[in-house]
């Protein structure tokens, strides 16, 4: 083979290799750029379990500023305690889970944080739907279940999922946390109508009576009747005096 023929062969091989490498990178990139959750020896009904979350950055121009996690059934926001995360970030509970947010991270930097759950529910796996917000307003929604929306190549947006082992023998659900119980229990001293009534609190009728000078409408009616009788008796007595006796 001539020198020029060898050069063409080398160039073709280099071009094909570059295309293959680019294809592999393009295919592997989105597949690994997921939000994930892990825990050591996670089991159903296990107590005080630390969950480690990892959110990969997928933006080439903005940094991650917030992660909102929707808790699965069986875990209340009050049962979650923040352990650690990006420097300066804060933890807040929401009606359906919690958020971890703060100053934007560097472009391309992944977000990692840890929380401790009071007790894991009795389930085989838990999906933690996550909304990942960037400094430019972009939101990646890692909320798919069973990799829904997948294009067949692992390019969907699955929610971080934690598989649980079987519960330890004798493990039982713990009672609700004080904060959770306070929001679900009925107020003490609740009346049959469902309105709260504290000891010593006057009823609506008593409040109306006090506004009328401390006497009920029935009392006022009695006073009016007595006044009419007294007036009638006085008139009769006055007429009797003026009428000559027989």
C-alpha positions as CSV (number, residue, x, y, z in Angstrom):
1,X,0.0,0.0,0.0
2,X,1.3,3.4,-0.9
3,X,2.1,6.1,1.6
4,X,-0.9,8.1,0.6
5,X,-3.2,5.1,0.9
6,X,-2.0,4.4,4.4
7,X,-2.6,8.1,5.4
8,X,-6.2,7.9,4.1
9,X,-6.8,4.7,6.1
10,X,-5.5,6.3,9.3
11,X,-7.7,9.3,8.8
12,X,-10.8,7.2,8.2
13,X,-10.1,5.1,11.3
14,X,-9.6,8.2,13.4
15,X,-12.8,9.7,12.2
16,X,-14.8,6.5,12.8
17,X,-13.3,6.2,16.3
18,X,-14.2,9.8,17.2
19,X,-17.8,9.3,16.1
20,X,-18.1,6.1,18.1
21,X,-16.7,7.8,21.2
22,X,-19.0,10.8,20.8
23,X,-22.0,8.5,20.4
24,X,-21.1,6.5,23.6
25,X,-20.6,9.7,25.6
26,X,-23.9,11.2,24.3
27,X,-25.8,8.0,25.1
28,X,-24.2,7.5,28.5
29,X,-24.4,11.1,29.7
30,X,-28.1,11.4,30.1
31,X,-28.4,7.9,31.5
32,X,-26.1,8.7,34.4
33,X,-27.3,12.2,35.0
34,X,-30.1,11.2,37.4
35,X,-31.1,12.1,40.9
36,X,-30.5,9.2,43.1
37,X,-31.1,8.1,46.8
38,X,-29.1,5.6,48.8
39,X,-29.1,4.3,52.3
40,X,-27.1,1.7,54.3
41,X,-29.0,-1.5,54.9
42,X,-32.4,0.1,54.3
43,X,-35.2,-2.1,55.6
44,X,-39.0,-1.8,56.0
45,X,-39.9,-0.4,59.4
46,X,-36.2,0.5,60.1
47,X,-35.8,3.5,62.4
48,X,-33.5,6.5,62.2
49,X,-32.3,5.7,58.7
50,X,-30.0,8.3,56.9
51,X,-30.8,8.8,53.2
52,X,-28.1,10.2,50.9
53,X,-29.4,12.1,47.9
54,X,-27.3,12.9,44.8
55,X,-28.6,15.3,42.1
56,X,-26.4,15.5,39.0
57,X,-26.1,18.8,37.2
58,X,-27.3,18.8,33.6
59,X,-26.9,22.5,32.7
60,X,-23.9,24.0,31.0
61,X,-24.8,27.5,31.9
62,X,-26.6,27.6,35.3
63,X,-26.0,26.2,38.8
64,X,-28.4,24.2,41.0
65,X,-30.2,26.4,43.6
66,X,-33.0,24.1,45.0
67,X,-34.2,20.6,45.4
68,X,-37.8,19.9,46.4
69,X,-38.5,16.3,47.4
70,X,-42.0,14.9,47.6
71,X,-42.2,12.2,50.3
72,X,-43.7,8.8,49.6
73,X,-46.7,7.6,51.5
74,X,-45.8,6.5,55.0
75,X,-43.3,9.3,55.7
76,X,-44.5,12.7,57.1
77,X,-42.5,15.9,56.7
78,X,-42.2,16.1,60.5
79,X,-40.4,12.7,60.5
80,X,-37.5,14.0,58.4
81,X,-34.4,15.6,60.0
82,X,-31.8,17.5,57.9
83,X,-28.2,16.3,58.4
84,X,-25.9,18.0,55.9
85,X,-25.8,19.5,52.4
86,X,-24.2,22.2,50.3
87,X,-22.6,25.0,52.4
88,X,-25.1,27.7,53.3
89,X,-28.1,25.7,52.1
90,X,-31.2,25.5,54.3
91,X,-33.8,22.9,54.9
92,X,-37.6,23.6,55.0
93,X,-40.6,21.3,55.3
94,X,-43.6,21.7,52.9
95,X,-47.1,20.2,52.9
96,X,-45.9,17.3,50.8
97,X,-42.2,16.9,51.7
98,X,-39.3,19.3,52.1
99,X,-36.9,21.6,50.2
100,X,-33.1,22.0,50.4
101,X,-32.0,25.3,48.8
102,X,-29.5,28.1,48.9
103,X,-26.9,30.0,46.9
104,X,-26.4,28.6,43.4
105,X,-23.7,26.0,43.0
106,X,-21.0,26.3,40.4
107,X,-22.0,25.4,36.9
108,X,-21.7,21.6,36.5
109,X,-21.4,21.0,40.2
110,X,-23.7,18.2,41.6
111,X,-25.9,18.7,44.7
112,X,-25.6,16.2,47.5
113,X,-27.3,16.2,50.9
114,X,-28.4,13.8,53.6
115,X,-31.6,13.5,55.8
116,X,-32.6,11.1,58.5
117,X,-36.0,9.5,58.5
118,X,-37.6,8.6,61.8
119,X,-39.0,5.3,60.4
120,X,-39.3,3.8,57.0
121,X,-42.8,2.5,56.0
122,X,-43.6,-1.1,55.5
123,X,-43.0,-1.2,51.7
124,X,-40.7,-2.9,49.1
125,X,-39.5,0.4,47.6
126,X,-39.9,4.1,48.0
127,X,-40.0,6.8,45.3
128,X,-38.9,10.3,46.2
129,X,-40.1,12.5,43.4
130,X,-37.7,15.4,43.1
131,X,-37.9,18.9,41.4
132,X,-34.4,20.2,40.6
133,X,-34.2,24.0,40.1
134,X,-31.4,25.9,38.4
135,X,-30.4,29.6,38.8
136,X,-31.8,30.4,35.3
137,X,-35.3,29.1,36.3
138,X,-34.9,25.8,34.6
139,X,-36.6,22.9,36.5
140,X,-35.8,19.2,35.9
141,X,-38.6,17.0,37.1
142,X,-37.4,13.7,38.3
143,X,-40.9,12.3,39.0
144,X,-41.3,9.4,36.7
145,X,-42.3,6.0,38.2
146,X,-40.9,2.8,36.6
147,X,-38.8,5.1,34.3
148,X,-42.0,6.5,32.7
149,X,-41.4,8.6,29.7
150,X,-38.3,6.5,28.8
151,X,-37.4,6.5,25.2
152,X,-36.0,3.0,25.4
153,X,-32.4,4.1,26.0
154,X,-32.6,5.2,29.6
155,X,-33.3,8.8,28.8
156,X,-36.4,9.2,31.0
157,X,-36.8,11.2,34.2
158,X,-37.3,8.5,36.9
159,X,-37.8,9.5,40.5
160,X,-35.1,8.5,42.9
161,X,-36.1,5.1,44.2
162,X,-34.9,3.3,47.3
163,X,-35.4,-0.5,47.5
164,X,-36.1,-1.8,50.9
165,X,-35.2,-5.2,52.4
166,X,-37.7,-7.1,54.6
167,X,-38.4,-5.9,58.0
168,X,-36.5,-7.2,61.0
169,X,-38.4,-9.8,63.0
170,X,-40.7,-8.1,65.5
171,X,-40.4,-4.7,64.0
172,X,-43.5,-2.6,64.5
173,X,-44.6,0.9,63.3
174,X,-43.9,3.6,65.9
175,X,-46.5,6.0,67.0
176,X,-46.9,9.3,65.0
177,X,-44.4,12.0,65.8
178,X,-45.6,14.8,68.2
179,X,-45.8,17.3,65.4
180,X,-47.8,15.0,63.1
181,X,-50.1,14.0,65.9
182,X,-50.8,17.7,66.8
183,X,-51.9,18.4,63.2
184,X,-54.2,15.4,62.9
185,X,-55.8,15.2,66.4
186,X,-59.0,17.0,67.2
187,X,-58.6,20.0,69.5
188,X,-59.3,19.3,73.2
189,X,-62.7,20.4,74.4
190,X,-64.2,20.3,70.9
191,X,-68.0,20.7,70.9
192,X,-70.3,18.3,69.1
193,X,-70.6,20.9,66.3
194,X,-66.9,20.6,65.7
195,X,-66.0,24.0,67.0
196,X,-63.4,24.2,69.8
197,X,-64.7,25.4,73.2
198,X,-62.2,26.0,75.9
199,X,-63.1,25.6,79.6
200,X,-64.7,28.8,80.9
201,X,-65.4,30.1,77.4
202,X,-69.0,31.6,77.3
203,X,-71.4,30.1,74.8
204,X,-72.8,32.2,72.0
205,X,-76.1,32.7,73.9
206,X,-74.2,33.8,77.0
207,X,-72.3,36.3,75.0
208,X,-75.6,37.8,73.6
209,X,-77.0,37.9,77.2
210,X,-73.9,39.9,78.4
211,X,-74.3,42.3,75.5
212,X,-77.9,43.0,76.7
213,X,-76.8,43.8,80.3
214,X,-76.4,40.4,81.7
215,X,-80.1,39.3,81.3
216,X,-81.6,36.9,78.9
217,X,-84.6,37.7,76.6
218,X,-86.8,35.6,78.9
219,X,-85.9,37.7,81.9
220,X,-86.7,40.9,80.0
221,X,-90.1,39.4,79.0
222,X,-90.9,38.6,82.7
223,X,-90.0,42.1,83.7
224,X,-92.3,43.5,81.0
225,X,-95.2,41.4,82.1
226,X,-94.8,42.4,85.8
227,X,-94.7,46.0,84.8
228,X,-97.9,45.7,82.8
229,X,-99.7,44.0,85.8
230,X,-98.5,46.7,88.2
231,X,-99.7,49.4,85.8
232,X,-103.1,47.7,85.4
233,X,-103.5,47.4,89.2
234,X,-102.6,51.0,89.7
235,X,-105.2,52.2,87.3
236,X,-107.9,50.0,88.9
237,X,-107.0,51.3,92.3
238,X,-107.2,54.9,91.1
239,X,-110.6,54.4,89.5
240,X,-111.9,52.7,92.6
241,X,-111.0,55.7,94.8
242,X,-112.7,58.2,92.4
243,X,-115.9,56.1,92.1
244,X,-118.5,56.9,95.0
245,X,-119.4,53.9,97.0
246,X,-123.0,52.6,96.7
